[in-house]
Amino acid sequence: MNLKQQVKKLVTLAATAAIAGSVMCPGSALAIDKVRWRMPIAFPSNLPGLGAPAQFAAEQLGLASGGAMQVRVYEPGKLVPAFDILAAVSDGKTEAGYTWIGYDQGKVAAVPLFAAVPFGLKPWAFMAWYYEGGGHDMLQEVYANKGFKVHAELCGIIGPETAGWYKTPLESLKDYEGLKIRFAGLGGKVIQKLGASVTMLPGGELFQALEKGTIDATEFSLPVIDQRLGFDKVVKFNLFPGWHQPFTAQYMLVNKGIWDGLGDDSRALVRNVCMASVVKGLAESEFLEGAVIAGFKDKGVTAQKLPREILDELKRITDEVLAEESANDADFKRVYDSQQAFHELYRVWEDLGYLPADI
């Protein structure tokens, strides 16, 4: 029996053998719950590494469960506004959601540490801390401590973003004074200290905002994603490196009551599919960036690498912001201290084990 025939058989069995809300997977002792979830997403599913893992996870859950677990993906704004996914899942208005949880820093101060940390861990190092260093459990506690009824699973990750798109080169940090810019997460708080006027807009609104002059500059994501959103048609200076987001992590949020009602086999399946989505998203996004940057010249785009002295100053201000956030929120301090302790140890391995970037 080929793979297509096996999948067809599993789907048929799932449809006919449902008993008490679960199905027995053929050839095993697994009991998978029969679920029908709606899952609004924060990013379009055609954006590689950022939105695509949500669709991948939904499809894999359906296939791996023999059709028992069906997750319907809703594009941004079609069911829930992109910035309202946490509240919708917690309140039970939708069963699940997929988002960059840093959007909720105004509601849960510590969540940006799980989404993107300026001058923080590289994506694979963040994964090590999250999976092996207690990060996953800390995230559940952070939500519970603020009264949100969700279970969160890391379900996508990408490498560093660019440091933004600008109309003119960045000569010094004084150029941020009075600049109207879209900037997300903790990095936004850093450049606010430099005098920038920071606003938050969904990705789908950024091209028009740049074109109309509502904003002077923007950051959003990877070069391949920014190009698909058309930023290079309006502004021509793309800054690197993405100091504000060395990693960007996305999560599948599931209503806590629904999650607790699942059997162990179903929860394990969601965890494993999300882990596969993390790997898929990182591999896909890393594969695409070189070709996009190689094409900058033909589009009249200049890639500007920030000088070390500017990065050093941004790091100094970042440390101030992180210290202030730690002083204001006990969960933030606990999570940040854990990440920093791991980071210090990881640097020993990173410096010894990996080749220098210039070789």
Beta strands, then each sheet from edge to edge (+ up, - down):
strand 1: 22-24
strand 2: 31-33
strand 3: 35-40
strand 4: 69-74
strand 5: 96-99
strand 6: 150-158
strand 7: 164-166
strand 8: 180-182
strand 9: 197-199
strand 10: 217-218
strand 11: 237-240
strand 12: 248-255
strand 13: 302-305
sheet 1: 1+ 2-
sheet 2: 3+ 4+
sheet 3: 5+ 12- 6+
sheet 4: 7+ 11- 13-
sheet 5: 9+ 8+ 10+
end
